């Protein structure tokens, strides 16, 4: 390995991580990366098939590596609905019994309902907030007191750059993410004295199923990169759509001891799209 690249293997040895929305996309990338870095990962989602497939895939990859190169981490699937408080409480309690006290929580679960702000149905609005904001509330409120009692821990909420910039057709999503971001920062302020850090990773356009659902033709990806004046949207200065692994790397940094003095911050990972 080149000298300027630190060896991160084993960085999360002995730590238990709970990831929501782990069946696909960013959540799956986060769960796989942290398990590869040595964590015991509770990969949670309401989609049983998705998290089972993720765990099987990770175990196959691990088995193919030579004995001396295998990660000490684990990736175990847990069915959990973040909108259902009893489901969250049961799952967190079970994960802690089976894997150990949760050291890192990564809130990734999210949904997207699009449409003009004046035409959004009450159902779309409430469903979006139930997952994107209520889910962060339920899981964080369940995990945070346990962390505070132990005097350490880290909570990371995966938000969106849409939380800080108006987007046409995305009022419910942007508003729900903005609420989740501010909740996480307020939680971080209240928990700081207990040694628990709370931060936000804000992705821009990322190559996930959610993003691809917005693409209606073969030129859609390039239009995202170039920008669209008709919708008041800037392009991506770095000239590429993010991969889920780009977001996972940012999460891993904020969850690590390398970020031990960082809390209540929002790390934007969008290739410069928000021009911050």
N, C-alpha and C positions, 0 to 999 in steps of 0.2 A: 504493500500500500504506500502511495506517495507520502512523504513526510508532512506535507502541508495539509493532508486530510486526516483528521483524527479518527482513531478506531472507536466506533460507537457500539461495537458488539458488547452486550452485557450491560448497557447503560441503564436498563430498567430491571435488572435482575432483582428478584425479591419483592417487586412491587405488583400490586393488583390494580388493574385498570378496568373501568366499566365504560363501554362505548354504546351510545344509543344510535339507532338508525344504521346498524352495521350490516344489513343485508346486501347493500350495494353501494356503489359510488364512493363518496368521501368517507363515509362511515366504515366501509369495508377496508379501504386503504389505510385508515388510521388503525383499525384493529390489527391488520396484518403487520404493519410496520412496528407497532409497539410490542407485539408478540415476538417478532424477529429480533427486537432489541432486548428480549429477555423477560418481558412482563407476563404476568398471568392475566389474560384478557377475558373478561366477560363480554362477549359480543351479543348485544341485545337488539331485538327488533320484533315487531308483531308478525313478520313474515317468517314462519318456521322454515320453509324450504330454503330461503335465501341464506339464513345464518347457518343452517346445516351444511349447505353447499360450501360456504366460506370456510367453515371449520375443516371439512373434508379436504378442500383444496390446500389449506395451509399445512395440514398434517402430511399430505402427499409430498409437498415441496420439502418439508423438513426431513422426511424419511429418505429422500433422494440424496441428501447431503452426507458427506463422510462423517463418521461418528464424532470426530474432533471438531467439526465445523457446525454442528447442530446447535441451534438456539436452545437455551434453557427455558424459554418461554412456553406458554400454553395459550390456546385459543379455544374457549368453550362457548357453545351457543346457549342462549337463554331467551325464551319467548317473553316479551314484555311490551305492553301497550302504554306509551308515555302519557296518554290522555286519561288513564285509569289509575288513580292513586293507589288503591289496594294492590293492583298488579305490580306497580312500581315497588311498593313496600315489601311485598312477598319476594320479588326477584332480587332486590338489594340484599335482603336478609339471607336468602339462599346463596347468592354469590359470595357473600362474606363468610358464610359457613364453609363453603367448598373451596374457595380460592384464597381467602384471607381478607382482612380489612381493606376497603377501597382507598387507595392512595391517590388515584387520578380518576376524575370523571370527565368524559368528553361528550357534550351534548351535541349530537349531529342530526337527530331525527327531524325531518321537516317535509312539508308538502307545499305545492305551488298551485294556486288557482288563479287564473288570469282573466282579465276582462276590464272594460271601462269602469272607473270608480262609481259612476252614476248608475251602473247596471249590475253591480255585484249583488248576488243574492245573500240574504241573511245567513243561509246555510254555508255558502262558500266562505263568508267572513268568519263565522263561528268555528267552522272546521279548521281553517287555517290557523286561527289563534289557539285552538285547542291543542294542536300539535306543536307549532313553532314557538309559542309562548307558554302555554299551559304545561307542555311537556318539560320545558326547561325548569319551570317552577316546581313541578312535582318531583322530578328526579333530584334537583339541587336541594330542595327542602328535606328530602329523605337522606341524602348523603352528607350534606354539609354539617349537621350537628354531630355526626359520628366523627368526621374529620376534626372538627373543632375540639371535641373532647380529647382526641389523641394529640392535639397540638401541631398537626401538620396535614397537608393535603393540597391538591390542586384541582381546580374546576376550570374547564375550557369550554366555552360555547362557540360553536361554529355558526356565525351570523351570515352576513352578506353585505357587499358594498352597497346594495340597494337600500340598506337601513339608513344610509346617510345622504343618498341622492335620489330625488324623485324619479320614478320610472313609469312611463305610460303603460297602462294595462296591468300593473303589478301593485296596486294600492294595498290589497290585503296582505300580500307577501311582505312588501317593504315595511308596512306598519307593524306587522307581527315580529319581524326581525329587529326592528328598532326597539320595540318593547323588550325583547329578549336580551338585547345588548345592554340596555340601561339597567335591567334587573340584575344582570351579571356583575356590572360595575358597582351597583349599590351593595350587592351581596359581598363583593370583595372588600368594600370599605368596612362593612360591619364585621367581617371575619378576619381582618388584617391582624388584629392583636392576638388572635389565636394561632397565627402562623399559617393560615390557609390562604392561598393565592387564587384569584379569579381573573381570568383574561378572556379575550374574544379574538378569534381568527375570522376575518371577513373576506371570503373568497369573492372573486368576480366570476365571469363566465368560465365554467369548468366542464370538461367533457364527461358528463354523467347522463343517466337516463332522463333526469329532469331537464337538463339543458337540451338534449336532443329532441325532446318532445316539442320544443319551441321551433325547431327547424323544419320548415315545410318543403324545402327544395334543396338541391345540391349546392346552391350558392349561399345558403344561410350562414354557414360557419364563417365564410370570408366577410360577409356583411357585418357580423359581430366584431370581427377584427378591425375592419375599416371604419366602423361607426355608421350611424344613421341620423343625419340632420333632421329628417322628418319626425323622428321620435325623440329628438334632443339628446341623443346618446353619443358620447365620444367613443372612439375606437380604443384599441389596446396598443399602446406604444411599443411594447415588446414584440408585437406581431404574431402572437400565438394564443390559442385557448389553453387554459391551465389543464394539467392532468390531475386526477385525484391525489396522486402521490405528492404533487407540489403542496397541496393543502396539508396533507398528512405530515410532511416534513416540518411545516410551521407549527403544527400542533405538538409534535415531538419535542421541538425546541422549547416551547413554553411550558411543557410538562416536565422538562428535565431540570437538573440542578444548575445547568448553565443559565437558567432564567430565574434563579432563586430570589432575586431582588426585583422582579417584575410582577406587578399586580395592577388590576383595574385598567389595563391597556387593551387597545384594539389594533391588531396587526393585520393590515390590508394586504391580501395576496391576490392581486388582480392584474399584474403586468403593467401597472400604471394607469389603468382605465379611469380611475377617479381623480387623477392628477393631484393627489395629495402630496 
